[in-house]
Amino acid sequence: MVGTLDNADPQSVIEALDASGIAYVRSTVNGNILLNINGMGQVSYREAVRLGVINFSCA
């Protein structure tokens, strides 16, 4: 499932965020990927997927 990709393959998530220009930080406490979303502040990758903030497409 896409929502758990941050645990299964975090490097792929990071590469996709970098390619898309989406600002993020990686938590030093638990390794979660936190996105910086305008108007929302910091949101976890999983929450962003759940809320539909991130759209996915195949290239």
N, C-alpha and C positions, 0 to 999 in steps of 0.2 A: 504494500500500500504506500502511496506517495507520502502520506502524513507521517510515516515512521522512517522515511528514507534518511533522516538526520542521524538515526542510530545505526541503520544498516550500512549506509555508505555516505558518511558525512563529507568526505572529500568531493564527491560528485555534487552534493548540495552547494558546497562552498564555491566550486568551479562555476556552477550555473548562476549563482548570485553574483559572482565577480563579472561574468560575461554579460549579465543583465544590468549591471551598475547599481544593484540593490545594496545599500549599506547594511552591514551586519557586524556583530562581534561574537566571539566564541567565549562562552562562560568558562572561567578558570576553575570554578567550583565543581560543576557537573558536566561540562562539555557541551551544554545546550547551545544551539545557534539562535541568537537573538537578532531580529531584524529591526532596523530603525525605520519606521513607517510614519510618513508625514501625517499629522493629525491624530496619531495613535501612540506615538512614542515607541518604546521597545516592546516588541511582541515576539514570543517564541516562534520558531519555524512551524511547529505543530499547530499553534493557535492561528497563525496566518493562513495555513492550509485549510483549517477547519472553517475559518471565517470567509474563505474565498478571496482573500487579499492577494494571493499568488495564483497566477494562471499558468497552466502548463501547456506546452505544445511540442510536437516532434519536429525536428529540423530535417 
